[in-house]
């Protein structure tokens, strides 16, 4: 990689995203998992630019935005699958999925907005036929 901060978008960055994803493979060292979760920020560091620069380029170059989305989708897919398999810390996986991918636990709204917590008495009326 060239040193310094690239100031202009280059088509080769699309291929570099693919290279980056190939490098972001978890490994094991002495039986301990070394997680290499792909992130847009990690790619920005790799090519020596600010993360916001990547988003600016994505706004101007739809093909590059597609490449950035590959990073996001790979991250989400890995967090879900490795989290479910118990290979990633479930608390951290849940945090990243909720903050970066719009996922959250479904909770039912059990707020009582009508009776203030008091019991409600129902009266049933039968229609009288005439």
PLY file of the C-alpha trace (Angstrom):
ply
format ascii 1.0
element vertex 130
property float x
property float y
property float z
element edge 129
property int vertex1
property int vertex2
end_header
0.00 0.00 0.00
1.24 3.45 -0.78
1.94 5.63 2.22
0.03 8.84 2.77
-3.54 9.87 2.43
-5.13 9.28 -0.98
-7.08 12.39 -1.90
-8.99 11.10 -4.89
-11.18 8.10 -5.46
-9.68 5.33 -7.59
-11.56 2.43 -9.19
-8.96 0.05 -7.72
-10.48 0.63 -4.27
-13.32 -1.73 -5.25
-10.80 -4.53 -5.70
-9.06 -3.55 -2.48
-12.34 -4.07 -0.62
-12.34 -7.65 -1.88
-8.70 -8.06 -0.80
-9.56 -6.59 2.61
-12.42 -9.07 3.08
-10.09 -11.94 2.16
-7.66 -10.74 4.85
-10.39 -10.47 7.49
-10.49 -14.15 8.30
-10.54 -15.30 11.91
-7.57 -17.40 12.92
-6.36 -19.37 15.92
-3.21 -18.75 17.91
-2.39 -21.26 20.63
-5.99 -22.44 20.63
-7.38 -18.93 21.05
-9.55 -17.38 18.35
-8.23 -14.16 16.86
-11.23 -12.31 15.48
-10.70 -10.15 12.41
-14.17 -8.69 11.95
-14.34 -6.54 8.81
-15.33 -2.92 9.35
-15.58 0.13 7.12
-13.22 1.85 9.55
-10.73 -1.00 9.22
-10.76 -0.63 5.45
-10.27 3.13 5.80
-7.19 2.49 7.95
-5.87 0.02 5.39
-5.90 2.56 2.56
-4.98 5.52 4.78
-8.11 7.67 4.65
-10.76 8.84 7.06
-13.91 6.71 7.23
-16.02 9.73 6.20
-13.97 9.97 3.00
-15.15 6.46 2.10
-18.77 7.46 2.59
-18.22 10.58 0.50
-16.76 8.47 -2.28
-19.68 6.06 -1.98
-22.13 8.94 -2.48
-20.36 9.88 -5.71
-19.58 6.37 -7.00
-22.44 3.83 -6.69
-20.11 0.92 -7.51
-17.93 1.87 -4.55
-20.98 2.14 -2.30
-21.78 -1.45 -3.32
-18.26 -2.44 -2.25
-18.66 -0.71 1.12
-21.98 -2.50 1.59
-20.15 -5.81 1.08
-18.10 -5.01 4.18
-21.23 -4.20 6.19
-23.06 -7.30 4.98
-20.09 -9.57 5.71
-19.85 -8.11 9.20
-23.55 -8.67 9.87
-23.51 -12.19 8.48
-20.48 -13.17 10.52
-21.83 -11.65 13.74
-25.09 -13.56 13.36
-23.58 -16.90 12.40
-20.58 -16.87 14.73
-22.68 -15.42 17.54
-25.24 -18.20 17.17
-22.47 -20.79 17.08
-21.05 -19.38 20.32
-17.76 -18.42 18.68
-18.19 -14.69 19.30
-19.04 -12.99 22.56
-22.83 -12.76 22.41
-22.99 -9.44 24.28
-20.56 -7.77 21.88
-22.24 -9.34 18.83
-25.61 -8.07 20.06
-24.19 -4.59 20.69
-22.68 -4.32 17.21
-25.79 -5.73 15.52
-28.01 -3.23 17.33
-25.79 -0.19 16.84
-24.48 -0.87 13.30
-27.19 -2.98 11.71
-30.47 -1.71 13.16
-31.30 -4.99 14.85
-32.88 -5.15 18.29
-34.69 -7.51 20.55
-38.40 -7.57 19.99
-40.21 -6.56 23.12
-43.92 -6.46 23.55
-45.44 -3.24 24.70
-47.12 -4.11 27.96
-47.73 -0.57 29.05
-51.16 -0.01 30.54
-52.38 3.28 29.12
-56.06 3.03 30.06
-56.59 2.05 33.66
-53.57 3.24 35.59
-53.01 -0.34 36.73
-56.49 -0.76 38.23
-58.70 -3.68 37.28
-61.27 -2.93 34.62
-64.80 -4.11 35.25
-66.63 -5.24 32.16
-70.36 -5.29 31.80
-71.82 -7.54 29.19
-75.16 -6.63 27.75
-77.20 -9.01 25.74
-79.28 -7.70 22.93
-82.94 -8.25 23.50
-84.80 -9.46 20.51
-88.31 -8.21 20.10
0 1
1 2
2 3
3 4
4 5
5 6
6 7
7 8
8 9
9 10
10 11
11 12
12 13
13 14
14 15
15 16
16 17
17 18
18 19
19 20
20 21
21 22
22 23
23 24
24 25
25 26
26 27
27 28
28 29
29 30
30 31
31 32
32 33
33 34
34 35
35 36
36 37
37 38
38 39
39 40
40 41
41 42
42 43
43 44
44 45
45 46
46 47
47 48
48 49
49 50
50 51
51 52
52 53
53 54
54 55
55 56
56 57
57 58
58 59
59 60
60 61
61 62
62 63
63 64
64 65
65 66
66 67
67 68
68 69
69 70
70 71
71 72
72 73
73 74
74 75
75 76
76 77
77 78
78 79
79 80
80 81
81 82
82 83
83 84
84 85
85 86
86 87
87 88
88 89
89 90
90 91
91 92
92 93
93 94
94 95
95 96
96 97
97 98
98 99
99 100
100 101
101 102
102 103
103 104
104 105
105 106
106 107
107 108
108 109
109 110
110 111
111 112
112 113
113 114
114 115
115 116
116 117
117 118
118 119
119 120
120 121
121 122
122 123
123 124
124 125
125 126
126 127
127 128
128 129
